[in-house]
Amino acid sequence: MPEWIKNLAIALVSIFVTYLVQQYTYLEKNKIKKLDVYTKFNSNFISKPKFPNSNIKLLIDDIEKSKLGLYEISLLNYSNSTLKDMPIHIKLTPENVNEFKVLTYYATGEKNIDSLVKEIKPTSFDGTSYLFSYNIETLNRTDKDNSAFTLNILFEGKKEPTIEVVAIGINTQKFSWEHSPFQQNITKKAIILLISLILLFILLFIFIIGPLIAFLTKPFDRKSDKAYAKKIYETIVNENLLEEFNESKQKLFVQNMLFKQRMAIWDSNTKLSKWF
């Protein structure tokens, strides 16, 4: 079998196996309900305008501030079902409690509807972490980037804290666009398109490009075959290998030998190689 056919077969098998593994992984993910946790940290959400000789002030509880940050924590439901009355607990731990302070916050449900979210208990600070607890009326599943819950926190600080999100009976994971069924469908279509293009190229090569190349190179192949036969004939003559044969018999011997050589090569090929 020609080397390019082997490489092509390996490539097609690899693409097919990759597609099967991806589909299996997607189905396995959907068997276990998970919520994706998306975060966006902006330490310079609001800044005091810098105008010379101005009396503009940024005040929080009558205390002047130079700038404030916004920390957005969102939940996206990429699982295979809608979730109802889901308690959510969020633990926010700054690297240095003296350099991070929560000033205010608010939570909303899907499409920024605040009535879908109820605070279970007021936010607390235990000396190392801020604790938030909510009950979400509905966590609709989504295929794209529609958030089912968003907690916006206005803070003072520069470094992003670590967070831990706990949902009763449901696992959570860090947001990835690859978890989205919408992205999964795009990937699936891209793989199908790639396989289709490869198959189209193979068909074009077999039925159009290959025969065209063979037709165009036929004169060169004949010339090469004749040169090869001539070298064999000259070797026989120069070495007196068939001195009992006259010239016509020597040439016929060379023809028969080359024909049998081609047939031996042909017979050694597999059925697939012969078809190609």
PANU-373840 format. One record per residue: residue number from 1; chain; x, y, z of N, C-alpha, C in turn. Coordinates in steps of 0.001 Angstrom, whole numbers. Layout:
> resi,chain,n.c1,n.c2,n.c3,ca.c1,ca.c2,ca.c3,c.c1,c.c2,c.c3
> NUM,A,X,Y,Z,X,Y,Z,X,Y,Z
...
***
This chain:
> resi,chain,n.c1,n.c2,n.c3,ca.c1,ca.c2,ca.c3,c.c1,c.c2,c.c3
> 1,A,848,-1199,0,0,0,0,878,1242,0
> 2,A,593,2214,-890,1394,3450,-920,1363,4167,422
> 3,A,2452,4879,723,2588,5538,2027,1515,6603,2234
> 4,A,1155,7319,1161,168,8400,1334,-1207,7857,1682
> 5,A,-1508,6658,1200,-2797,6048,1537,-2825,5669,3019
> 6,A,-1698,5144,3516,-1614,4799,4940,-1805,6043,5803
> 7,A,-1102,7121,5441,-1214,8360,6212,-2628,8923,6169
> 8,A,-3258,8832,4998,-4625,9328,4862,-5588,8510,5707
> 9,A,-5412,7202,5688,-6280,6328,6486,-6115,6612,7981
> 10,A,-4874,6817,8413,-4616,7125,9825,-5264,8450,10210
> 11,A,-5170,9442,9325,-5761,10762,9605,-7276,10661,9731
> 12,A,-7916,9933,8822,-9377,9790,8868,-9821,9062,10131
> 13,A,-9103,8014,10492,-9435,7276,11717,-9270,8178,12942
> 14,A,-8196,8982,12962,-7951,9887,14090,-9076,10909,14228
> 15,A,-9517,11477,13092,-10613,12451,13118,-11891,11794,13632
> 16,A,-12171,10591,13172,-13383,9892,13591,-13353,9563,15076
> 17,A,-12203,9088,15551,-12065,8755,16978,-12196,10010,17837
> 18,A,-11572,11120,17386,-11684,12380,18117,-13128,12828,18230
> 19,A,-13878,12690,17154,-15288,13078,17156,-16078,12214,18141
> 20,A,-15829,10900,18151,-16542,10019,19070,-16216,10341,20520
> 21,A,-14933,10610,20800,-14525,10952,22168,-15175,12254,22619
> 22,A,-15223,13219,21711,-15830,14510,22046,-17320,14344,22343
> 23,A,-18022,13577,21535,-19444,13348,21759,-19681,12618,23080
> 24,A,-18830,11634,23358,-18967,10877,24612,-18735,11794,25805
> 25,A,-17722,12658,25701,-17429,13593,26789,-18584,14541,27024
> 26,A,-19164,15046,25951,-20293,15966,26069,-21480,15283,26757
> 27,A,-21785,14048,26356,-22890,13331,26970,-22631,13042,28438
> 28,A,-21393,12716,28762,-21043,12451,30155,-21194,13709,31005
> 29,A,-20808,14851,30449,-20952,16104,31194,-22414,16412,31470
> 30,A,-23260,16108,30512,-24678,16407,30686,-25379,15426,31618
> 31,A,-24770,14265,31835,-25356,13329,32792,-25246,13881,34205
> 32,A,-24168,14570,34497,-23952,15163,35816,-24257,16647,35725
> 33,A,-25216,17117,36496,-25588,18520,36450,-24475,19375,37048
> 34,A,-24072,20367,36294,-23029,21281,36752,-23416,22715,36423
> 35,A,-22986,23611,37278,-23158,25033,37025,-21803,25649,36736
> 36,A,-21727,26422,35676,-20486,27122,35340,-20428,28442,36106
> 37,A,-19281,28716,36692,-19086,29937,37468,-18211,30896,36666
> 38,A,-18808,31998,36252,-18092,33021,35484,-17781,34200,36402
> 39,A,-16553,34709,36342,-16169,35861,37162,-15535,36937,36291
> 40,A,-15769,38178,36676,-15174,39326,35998,-14748,40325,37063
> 41,A,-13454,40595,37117,-12879,41450,38162,-12370,42742,37531
> 42,A,-12905,43856,38013,-12500,45181,37520,-12177,46056,38727
> 43,A,-10905,46247,38996,-10488,47010,40182,-10601,48511,39984
> 44,A,-10923,48940,38770,-11027,50379,38485,-12361,50673,37806
> 45,A,-13439,50219,38441,-14777,50385,37874,-15233,51849,37928
> 46,A,-14994,52508,39042,-15331,53926,39211,-14107,54651,39744
> 47,A,-13719,55749,39102,-12579,56541,39560,-13014,57989,39771
> 48,A,-12422,58606,40724,-12695,60026,40975,-12143,60843,39813
> 49,A,-12993,61678,39196,-12508,62507,38080,-11398,63452,38529
> 50,A,-10403,63592,37688,-9265,64452,38035,-9376,65780,37275
> 51,A,-9973,66746,37938,-10069,68096,37398,-9408,69064,38379
> 52,A,-8498,69894,37902,-7841,70856,38818,-8864,71794,39461
> 53,A,-8664,72042,40747,-9477,73002,41502,-10967,72663,41483
> 54,A,-11294,71366,41387,-12703,70961,41394,-13079,70449,42772
> 55,A,-14370,70488,43064,-14871,69992,44347,-15603,68665,44186
> 56,A,-15345,67957,43064,-15989,66664,42832,-15414,65635,43796
> 57,A,-16302,64907,44478,-15869,63915,45441,-16599,62590,45199
> 58,A,-15905,61496,45484,-16490,60166,45437,-16643,59707,46881
> 59,A,-17891,59676,47373,-18148,59393,48780,-18905,58080,48941
> 60,A,-18488,57269,49906,-19181,56068,50341,-19352,56184,51848
> 61,A,-20603,56280,52303,-20881,56491,53739,-20121,57695,54267
> 62,A,-20166,58768,53478,-19526,60050,53832,-17998,59952,53909
> 63,A,-17451,58870,53370,-15986,58718,53341,-15529,58847,51896
> 64,A,-14573,59738,51671,-14106,59988,50311,-13224,58836,49815
> 65,A,-13452,58433,48569,-12686,57352,47947,-12065,57861,46648
> 66,A,-10943,57237,46255,-10301,57618,44997,-10804,56762,43832
> 67,A,-11071,55478,44107,-11627,54604,43077,-12269,53389,43720
> 68,A,-13188,52765,42980,-13897,51581,43450,-13880,50518,42357
> 69,A,-13930,49267,42795,-13929,48160,41837,-15256,47426,41821
> 70,A,-15477,46646,40768,-16682,45835,40643,-16281,44391,40367
> 71,A,-16829,43493,41182,-16564,42067,41025,-17881,41387,40659
> 72,A,-17923,40771,39476,-19134,40122,38977,-18976,38610,39043
> 73,A,-19919,37942,39708,-19930,36482,39811,-21247,35988,39222
> 74,A,-21160,35190,38160,-22366,34724,37470,-22401,33209,37405
> 75,A,-23616,32669,37382,-23819,31236,37228,-24532,30967,35908
> 76,A,-24018,30015,35143,-24636,29615,33880,-24969,28135,33946
> 77,A,-26183,27811,33572,-26659,26440,33661,-26548,25758,32296
> 78,A,-25446,25023,32084,-25246,24275,30847,-25645,22809,31004
> 79,A,-26326,22492,32109,-26729,21107,32322,-27902,20766,31400
> 80,A,-28503,19605,31599,-29569,19169,30698,-30963,19410,31258
> 81,A,-31086,20249,32300,-32412,20505,32861,-32446,21846,33580
> 82,A,-33646,22389,33711,-33853,23621,34474,-33912,23288,35968
> 83,A,-33337,24139,36798,-33273,23904,38237,-34185,24881,38953
> 84,A,-34847,24398,40008,-35812,25201,40750,-35404,25318,42223
> 85,A,-35690,26500,42809,-35468,26748,44243,-34114,26224,44703
> 86,A,-33079,26807,44145,-31716,26326,44383,-30985,27227,45381
> 87,A,-30595,26699,46549,-29777,27476,47485,-28335,27571,46986
> 88,A,-27793,28784,46991,-26432,29025,46537,-25663,29730,47657
> 89,A,-24471,29217,47957,-23608,29834,48969,-22281,30200,48312
> 90,A,-21878,31439,48481,-20641,31944,47869,-19703,32423,48966
> 91,A,-18487,31921,48915,-17460,32311,49886,-16359,33063,49152
> 92,A,-16137,34288,49561,-15156,35157,48911,-14029,35437,49895
> 93,A,-12799,35018,49536,-11669,35140,50456,-10575,35999,49847
> 94,A,-10349,37219,50384,-9274,38073,49880,-7904,37524,50270
> 95,A,-6921,37856,49469,-5543,37461,49800,-5077,38182,51056
> 96,A,-5460,39440,51178,-5147,40245,52362,-6406,41015,52750
> 97,A,-6986,40689,53907,-8252,41312,54314,-8107,42813,54542
> 98,A,-6900,43272,54784,-6680,44705,54994,-6639,45482,53675
> 99,A,-6540,44762,52560,-6445,45421,51255,-7669,45160,50379
> 100,A,-8706,44570,50974,-9938,44306,50216,-11131,44491,51142
> 101,A,-12116,45252,50687,-13291,45520,51511,-14535,45578,50637
> 102,A,-15551,44779,50998,-16833,44812,50310,-17621,46018,50807
> 103,A,-18053,46868,49877,-18796,48077,50240,-20305,47868,50116
> 104,A,-20726,47325,49000,-22139,47018,48799,-22258,45956,47713
> 105,A,-23456,45410,47542,-23646,44315,46590,-25129,44203,46246
> 106,A,-25389,43545,45152,-26770,43210,44827,-26765,42001,43888
> 107,A,-27857,41222,43970,-27959,39995,43179,-29226,40025,42332
> 108,A,-29121,39460,41137,-30266,39366,40234,-30304,37985,39607
> 109,A,-31501,37629,39130,-31654,36368,38432,-31500,36556,36930
> 110,A,-32119,35662,36187,-32045,35718,34735,-32635,37019,34211
> 111,A,-31992,37597,33191,-32410,38854,32567,-32483,39995,33580
> 112,A,-31610,39924,34605,-31526,40965,35643,-32824,41143,36422
> 113,A,-33601,40087,36576,-34834,40130,37360,-34490,39832,38817
> 114,A,-34585,40841,39674,-34165,40656,41068,-35169,39857,41885
> 115,A,-36416,39752,41413,-37421,39004,42172,-37191,37499,42134
> 116,A,-36326,37041,41233,-36012,35614,41148,-35008,35173,42206
> 117,A,-34441,36154,42929,-33388,35862,43907,-33802,36385,45278
> 118,A,-33647,35547,46291,-33928,35958,47664,-32714,35657,48538
> 119,A,-32350,36638,49354,-31213,36460,50251,-31642,35608,51438
> 120,A,-30925,34494,51637,-31268,33588,52732,-30933,34223,54068
> 121,A,-29747,34818,54137,-29333,35536,55341,-28378,36641,54932
> 122,A,-28277,37700,55742,-27408,38824,55391,-25962,38388,55218
> 123,A,-25262,39079,54339,-23849,38791,54113,-23055,39015,55405
> 124,A,-22117,38124,55648,-21314,38207,56872,-19837,38124,56544
> 125,A,-19022,38575,57493,-17562,38513,57365,-17011,37860,58620
> 126,A,-16333,36726,58457,-15856,35965,59614,-14417,36291,59998
> 127,A,-13879,37352,59421,-12498,37742,59718,-11535,37386,58604
> 128,A,-11906,36394,57791,-11051,36001,56660,-11821,35958,55344
> 129,A,-13128,35706,55421,-13924,35541,54206,-15278,36232,54334
> 130,A,-15807,36636,53162,-17162,37155,53068,-18071,36027,52610
> 131,A,-19223,35907,53264,-20138,34814,52969,-21454,35370,52437
> 132,A,-21912,34850,51267,-23157,35268,50637,-24044,34038,50470
> 133,A,-25332,34190,50780,-26265,33064,50673,-27556,33532,50006
> 134,A,-27954,32797,48956,-29158,33161,48212,-29951,31918,47854
> 135,A,-31237,32131,47652,-32085,31095,47085,-32578,31603,45722
> 136,A,-32281,30819,44675,-32627,31222,43317,-33874,30452,42899
> 137,A,-34903,31200,42526,-36192,30587,42186,-36071,29684,40965
> 138,A,-35387,30154,39925,-35264,29379,38690,-33877,29565,38090
> 139,A,-33258,28445,37750,-31989,28458,37008,-32247,27783,35660
> 140,A,-32681,28555,34693,-32973,27987,33376,-31697,27537,32686
> 141,A,-31770,26407,32006,-30612,25949,31247,-30440,26836,30018
> 142,A,-29221,26915,29539,-28923,27751,28385,-27915,27062,27486
> 143,A,-27927,27441,26222,-26949,26917,25269,-25822,27902,25017
> 144,A,-26069,29183,25348,-25091,30217,25011,-24490,30827,26275
> 145,A,-24582,32176,26399,-23940,32847,27534,-24951,33588,28407
> 146,A,-26156,33035,28523,-27191,33673,29330,-27012,33306,30800
> 147,A,-26774,34320,31619,-26558,34093,33042,-27881,33844,33752
> 148,A,-27892,32839,34655,-29094,32537,35436,-29064,33221,36798
> 149,A,-27905,33695,37203,-27740,34385,38488,-26478,35229,38410
> 150,A,-26568,36468,38935,-25403,37352,38938,-25331,38095,40269
> 151,A,-24170,38044,40874,-23896,38797,42097,-22855,39859,41771
> 152,A,-23234,41120,41898,-22329,42242,41664,-21878,42816,43003
> 153,A,-20574,42922,43174,-20004,43398,44437,-19163,44640,44174
> 154,A,-19505,45717,44840,-18705,46945,44776,-17692,46891,45911
> 155,A,-16423,47074,45600,-15386,46851,46607,-14260,47875,46490
> 156,A,-13436,47873,47516,-12156,48580,47512,-11061,47529,47493
> 157,A,-10103,47652,46617,-9013,46693,46561,-8425,46594,45174
> 158,A,-7311,45862,45081,-6611,45726,43805,-6534,44280,43328
> 159,A,-6388,43334,44278,-6174,41938,43903,-7479,41157,43951
> 160,A,-7658,40296,42961,-8864,39477,42883,-8844,38404,43970
> 161,A,-9917,38297,44744,-9980,37263,45786,-10323,35896,45184
> 162,A,-10150,34862,45970,-10574,33529,45553,-12030,33336,45962
> 163,A,-12754,32550,45179,-14159,32310,45513,-14449,30815,45499
> 164,A,-15448,30464,46282,-15940,29088,46313,-17463,29152,46256
> 165,A,-18030,28490,45257,-19478,28487,45069,-20002,27089,45349
> 166,A,-20962,27011,46268,-21546,25727,46651,-23036,25758,46358
> 167,A,-23505,24783,45584,-24933,24625,45303,-25353,23252,45819
> 168,A,-26439,23207,46568,-26868,21960,47185,-27248,20935,46115
> 169,A,-26552,19794,46109,-26868,18710,45187,-26360,18887,43772
> 170,A,-25604,19949,43524,-25115,20213,42170,-23648,20587,42227
> 171,A,-22856,20083,41307,-21448,20468,41223,-21295,21788,40483
> 172,A,-20227,22490,40767,-19902,23714,40037,-18530,23562,39404
> 173,A,-18295,24321,38364,-17007,24288,37674,-16708,25664,37112
> 174,A,-15435,25920,36877,-15032,27199,36317,-15576,27332,34900
> 175,A,-16065,28523,34583,-16662,28754,33280,-15673,28487,32146
> 176,A,-16169,27816,31126,-15421,27621,29886,-16419,27648,28739
> 177,A,-16100,28386,27692,-17001,28482,26549,-17194,27126,25900
> 178,A,-16239,26219,26082,-16353,24881,25493,-17456,24057,26157
> 179,A,-17883,24457,27375,-18959,23728,28042,-20313,24028,27411
> 180,A,-20401,25086,26650,-21668,25500,26061,-22101,24535,24964
> 181,A,-23362,24056,24995,-23873,23222,23899,-23809,23939,22551
> 182,A,-23952,25273,22573,-23854,26049,21335,-22464,25891,20717
> 183,A,-21433,25990,21572,-20068,25810,21085,-19823,24368,20667
> 184,A,-20437,23433,21401,-20320,22020,21032,-20866,21787,19625
> 185,A,-22004,22417,19320,-22595,22261,17991,-21705,22864,16915
> 186,A,-21088,24017,17230,-20168,24633,16271,-18987,23703,16004
> 187,A,-18449,23117,17070,-17315,22193,16921,-17726,20971,16108
> 188,A,-18932,20463,16394,-19417,19287,15664,-19543,19599,14174
> 189,A,-20128,20767,13864,-20295,21152,12459,-18940,21350,11781
> 190,A,-17966,21908,12539,-16633,22118,11974,-15963,20786,11653
> 191,A,-16138,19798,12540,-15549,18473,12311,-16198,17807,11099
> 192,A,-17541,17904,11024,-18251,17322,9883,-17807,17980,8581
> 193,A,-17659,19316,8624,-17209,20042,7432,-15798,19610,7036
> 194,A,-14913,19452,8039,-13543,19032,7756,-13510,17644,7132
> 195,A,-14309,16717,7706,-14366,15358,7152,-14914,15384,5722
> 196,A,-15932,16216,5501,-16519,16325,4159,-15504,16844,3153
> 197,A,-14723,17853,3574,-13711,18400,2674,-12628,17368,2361
> 198,A,-12240,16597,3372,-11221,15557,3158,-11747,14502,2186
> 199,A,-12999,14061,2409,-13586,13067,1519,-13725,13619,96
> 200,A,-14102,14899,-1,-14218,15527,-1321,-12863,15566,-2021
> 201,A,-11824,15899,-1240,-10477,15915,-1822,-10065,14528,-2296
> 202,A,-10403,13504,-1508,-10057,12126,-1897,-10756,11752,-3203
> 203,A,-12055,12079,-3282,-12802,11763,-4500,-12248,12510,-5712
> 204,A,-11911,13799,-5488,-11331,14582,-6582,-9998,13988,-7016
> 205,A,-9204,13557,-6030,-7891,13004,-6356,-8021,11692,-7118
> 206,A,-8976,10835,-6663,-9115,9511,-7271,-9687,9604,-8685
> 207,A,-10727,10415,-8846,-11465,10397,-10105,-11090,11528,-11068
> 208,A,-10424,12569,-10600,-10092,13687,-11488,-8594,13975,-11491
> 209,A,-8062,14342,-10315,-6656,14753,-10255,-5724,13596,-10583
> 210,A,-6009,12413,-9961,-5153,11254,-10198,-5085,10857,-11663
> 211,A,-6251,10627,-12304,-6213,10291,-13739,-5564,11378,-14598
> 212,A,-5793,12642,-14232,-5198,13741,-14994,-3671,13708,-14877
> 213,A,-3177,13478,-13649,-1724,13383,-13456,-1163,12201,-14240
> 214,A,-1897,11063,-14171,-1440,9866,-14899,-1386,10125,-16400
> 215,A,-2396,10838,-16913,-2439,11146,-18344,-1280,12061,-18740
> 216,A,-1036,13087,-17928,12,14045,-18248,1414,13453,-18122
> 217,A,1576,12507,-17181,2911,11933,-16954,3150,10654,-17750
> 218,A,2141,10218,-18511,2280,8963,-19262,3472,8969,-20217
> 219,A,3678,10041,-20993,4860,10054,-21879,6182,9935,-21121
> 220,A,6266,10580,-19956,7499,10515,-19160,7695,9111,-18593
> 221,A,6556,8458,-18193,6667,7092,-17681,7147,6141,-18775
> 222,A,6619,6319,-19965,7049,5464,-21084,8535,5674,-21382
> 223,A,8929,6930,-21382,10337,7239,-21636,11226,6623,-20556
> 224,A,10787,6689,-19301,11558,6123,-18195,11622,4596,-18305
> 225,A,10487,3977,-18667,10466,2521,-18820,11405,2063,-19941
> 226,A,11374,2815,-21035,12248,2461,-22161,13716,2598,-21786
> 227,A,14032,3652,-21031,15427,3857,-20607,15867,2729,-19682
> 228,A,14952,2300,-18758,15269,1213,-17840,15471,-95,-18607
> 229,A,14604,-370,-19573,14731,-1593,-20376,16019,-1572,-21199
> 230,A,16379,-390,-21710,17588,-263,-22502,18828,-568,-21669
> 231,A,18834,-102,-20407,19986,-365,-19521,20128,-1862,-19255
> 232,A,18992,-2535,-19032,19045,-3979,-18783,19563,-4704,-20031
> 233,A,19051,-4311,-21187,19486,-4947,-22432,20982,-4723,-22661
> 234,A,21462,-3518,-22440,22890,-3214,-22622,23744,-4006,-21655
> 235,A,23246,-4196,-20425,23997,-4997,-19444,24104,-6441,-19901
> 236,A,23013,-6993,-20432,23020,-8375,-20928,24008,-8523,-22078
> 237,A,24004,-7561,-22977,24904,-7618,-24135,26355,-7459,-23704
> 238,A,26627,-6452,-22859,28003,-6166,-22465,28604,-7281,-21621
> 239,A,27790,-7953,-20828,28299,-9013,-19961,28151,-10407,-20584
> 240,A,27657,-10449,-21818,27451,-11725,-22507,26648,-12721,-21663
> 241,A,25556,-12226,-21052,24753,-13070,-20155,23867,-14046,-20921
> 242,A,23452,-13640,-22113,22596,-14519,-22927,23200,-14629,-24330
> 243,A,24421,-15096,-24376,25114,-15140,-25662,24525,-16180,-26608
> 244,A,23746,-17137,-26033,23132,-18147,-26894,21894,-17602,-27603
> 245,A,21422,-16417,-27159,20255,-15791,-27788,20715,-14775,-28822
> 246,A,19938,-14686,-29891,20225,-13609,-30844,19618,-12308,-30326
> 247,A,19759,-11225,-31067,19333,-9901,-30597,17823,-9836,-30323
> 248,A,17018,-10399,-31217,15558,-10337,-31039,15120,-11126,-29808
> 249,A,15740,-12294,-29577,15398,-13092,-28399,15824,-12398,-27109
> 250,A,16986,-11718,-27157,17436,-10979,-25976,16451,-9860,-25620
> 251,A,15984,-9132,-26633,15016,-8061,-26391,13690,-8630,-25871
> 252,A,13263,-9784,-26421,12024,-10413,-25958,12164,-10879,-24513
> 253,A,13374,-11360,-24160,13629,-11785,-22782,13486,-10601,-21814
> 254,A,14056,-9462,-22204,13954,-8260,-21365,12496,-7847,-21184
> 255,A,11720,-7893,-22277,10301,-7525,-22205,9542,-8463,-21260
> 256,A,9774,-9776,-21407,9091,-10748,-20560,9493,-10590,-19084
> 257,A,10766,-10320,-18854,11256,-10172,-17494,10601,-8954,-16818
> 258,A,10562,-7836,-17547,9958,-6624,-16977,8458,-6812,-16758
> 259,A,7791,-7510,-17668,6361,-7749,-17513,6092,-8601,-16261
> 260,A,6880,-9678,-16098,6697,-10546,-14933,7025,-9791,-13626
> 261,A,8003,-8893,-13724,8340,-8080,-12546,7157,-7201,-12150
> 262,A,6521,-6538,-13132,5351,-5702,-12865,4199,-6553,-12301
> 263,A,3986,-7749,-12856,2909,-8608,-12384,3152,-9079,-10951
> 264,A,4428,-9355,-10622,4760,-9780,-9257,4455,-8666,-8256
> 265,A,4805,-7440,-8646,4514,-6289,-7778,3005,-6109,-7629
> 266,A,2277,-6253,-8722,821,-6115,-8706,171,-7169,-7813
> 267,A,620,-8434,-7950,38,-9524,-7165,326,-9382,-5679
> 268,A,1412,-8706,-5323,1774,-8545,-3908,940,-7470,-3212
> 269,A,244,-6643,-3991,-581,-5577,-3390,-1886,-6143,-2836
> 270,A,-2453,-5410,-1874,-3766,-5781,-1340,-4853,-5369,-2331
> 271,A,-6099,-5844,-2043,-7218,-5495,-2916,-7460,-3980,-2921
> 272,A,-7300,-3371,-1739,-7508,-1914,-1647,-6457,-1170,-2469
> 273,A,-5217,-1607,-2378,-4149,-962,-3154,-4376,-1128,-4648
> 274,A,-4819,-2324,-5045,-5108,-2554,-6461,-6232,-1640,-6948
> 275,A,-7265,-1438,-6076,-8389,-578,-6452,-7906,856,-6653
> 276,A,-7041,1326,-5729,-6496,2668,-5866,-5625,2776,-7103
***
